[in-house]
Amino acid sequence: MKLIGFLVIILYGCAVDPGKIEVEDFESINEPEIVENQEIVTDESELVKSQLVPMLEAIDNNDEEGFLEFQNSANSLFYKEQKRWLEEAIFKKEQGYTFSVNIGEVNLMSPEKGDMELIVNMKYQDKETQNKVIYSIVKLNNKWVIDDVPFKKISEGNIAVLYVSDLEEQALTVLREASDIVHLYNNEFGWATKDITIKLYDSREQISATIPWTASTGWNETGESLKLMIEPSGPTTSLSTLTILAHELAHQMLSDFSNDNASLYIQEGFATLLQHVVEKDAEGKLLINLDNLPYREQKLLSNRDLVFYSIDELNKLDYTKTFEIYSLGFLLTDYLVKTQGFDKFMTMVKELMNEPYIDSRVEHKLQITSERTTRAIEKVYGSTDQVSDGYINYFTNKK
């Protein structure tokens, strides 16, 4: 009853219905079984650690099948993310990264459950990072496998928020804001959402280790969960959460409408635009306010590093060119929406639904999605040369 009362107080007046919130504890994290003989447990932990060594060898050898043998296939979302994890590791090695993984401390809570520390080391040129994450491990069919971070869970409708134990208050805020934004995007764009899973981590090292990435505070890819880093002791205001989720859920919506075929600069441009125009009115109801755009435009146009690229040049950008992808993607999207409206922009995006789905992360299919997006732009808006000239002239005159 205390929990229900707390939820009612937190969520009063918001889209999430407290009576429909489901709260779940993953039993592996709160009340571990007491093992009487600690010495035996220590010996068993070392044995478990040695049994997981072939997983490390599979990572070194880019052996997907061998790696997936140590992931819990019954946890379908996590299993998918782990498959993508190894693909990302292989991708980074091909780019010249030095990549290694080690197992830290292993703790057993019972003969079938425990947790382990995974340490991910990445080095590129003169930059080196070490990220760490604690995973649950379970014994299935006499074999130890990894079963995601030991999250707690709350859910409402088709939105689930998984969070580490010290982020309960933040998780409730995220659930409330995500529900509001999904409702707004459904009303404005007709987005009928699939299941959405949001995972909250309390450190950059944790979330980065699960991607794997050198340093990240957020991650969103079709077929995976939306991952966010939130510091438990830091200020978590409704506004900052709203802004982050408006951006990240825009990615999911655009991926759904395009069969995940939108180019990276269109993805980031559209998400950045919505991030700046989604706001609350005096009654706390969400709306889209395009009057917010001039401030963002002028901030970018006053940046001395800003150089305009044509669509053909945007198509050739490497995914690491984040300033150009976000800034120019935003300006191009802003121009198309302001001059010809959201409906026409969405018509262009939905043209991409006719293209086949490629089951990989965006940066692994950049060239293909850029080519497909170019064809969609030309079909709906006309020549990409003319569109490029249009947006460049439009913003050059505003400088």
C-alpha positions, 0 to 999 in steps of 0.5 A, a space after each residue: 500500500 505504501 508503494 501504491 500511495 507513492 506512485 499516486 503522489 508522483 504520477 498525479 495529473 500525468 498520462 501514466 495511470 498509477 493503477 496500471 503500473 506494474 512493478 517487478 523486482 528481479 530476484 537476483 538483485 535484492 535478497 541473495 540466498 545465504 551460502 553457509 560455506 564462504 570458502 566453497 563459494 569462493 572456489 565455485 566462483 573461480 570455477 564459474 569464471 574459468 567456465 566463461 573463458 571460452 566466451 572471451 576467446 570467442 570475442 577475440 576470434 570474432 566467433 558469434 556462434 561461440 559468443 552467443 552460447 554464453 548469452 541467455 537466449 530466453 531473454 530475447 531482447 538482451 540476446 539480440 543486443 548481445 548479438 549486436 554487441 559482438 557485431 559492434 566489437 568486430 566493427 570497431 576492430 576493423 576500424 583500428 581499435 584495440 579491443 579486449 574483454 576480461 572478467 572481473 569479480 564473480 559472486 554467487 548467490 545460489 548454485 544457479 544464480 550470481 553476478 559477474 563484472 565484465 571489463 571492456 577495454 578499448 583503445 584508438 590511437 592515443 585514447 584508451 577507455 576501460 568500461 565496466 558493467 555488472 551482469 547477472 549470470 544464471 545456470 541453465 542446462 548445467 551451463 552458466 550464461 549471462 542474463 543482462 544487468 540486474 534491473 528492476 522494472 516498472 511498466 505501463 501499457 507497452 512501455 517498460 522501464 528497466 533500471 538499476 536499484 538506485 534510480 527508482 524515482 528517475 525511472 518513474 519520471 521516465 515512464 511518465 514522460 515517455 508515455 506523454 511523448 508517445 501519446 503526442 507523437 501518436 496524435 501528431 504523426 499517427 505513430 502506433 508504437 510497438 513495445 518500447 523498453 528503456 534501460 536506465 544506468 547510473 554511470 557512463 562506464 556501465 552503459 558504454 560497456 553494454 554497447 560497446 562504445 568508448 564513452 556514451 550516455 545514450 543509445 538507441 537502435 531499432 531492435 534494441 532497448 533505448 539506453 540512458 545514463 542518469 546520475 542518481 545524485 544529479 538533478 533529474 528535472 522533468 524538462 531534461 528528461 522530456 528533452 532527451 526522450 523527445 529526441 530518442 523516441 523520435 528516432 524510434 518513430 522515424 525508424 518505424 515509419 522508414 523500416 529503419 532506412 532513413 539516413 543518419 543525418 535525417 534521423 539526427 536532424 528530425 530527432 534534434 528538431 523535435 527535441 527543441 519543439 516539444 514542450 508543455 503548455 500551462 496545464 502541463 499538456 505536451 505540444 509541438 511549438 515550431 516557434 522555438 526553432 529560430 533560437 536553435 537556428 541562430 545558435 548554429 548559424 553563429 558557429 564559426 565551424 559551420 560549413 554547409 554541405 549538399 545532400 551528396 556531401 552529407 551522404 559521404 560523411 563518416 558516422 564520427 562527424 557528429 557536428 556536421 550530421 546533427 547540425 546540418 541534418 537539423 537545418 535540412 530537416 528544419 527547412 523541409 518542415 518549415 517550407 513544406 510541412 510535416 506531412 510532406 516530410 513524413 511522406 518522404 520518410 514513409 517511401 523508405 518503408 518500401 525498401 527491405 530492412 537491414 538487420 544492423 546498426 545504422 553506422 554499419 549500413 550508412 552508404 545503403 541508407 544514404 542512397 535509399 534516402 536520396 531516392 526518397 527525397 528525389 521522389 517527393 521533393 525533386 532534385 537533391 541538387 535543388 533541395 540542397 541549394 534551397 536549404 543552403 540559400 534559406 539559411 545563408 540569408 538568415 546569417 
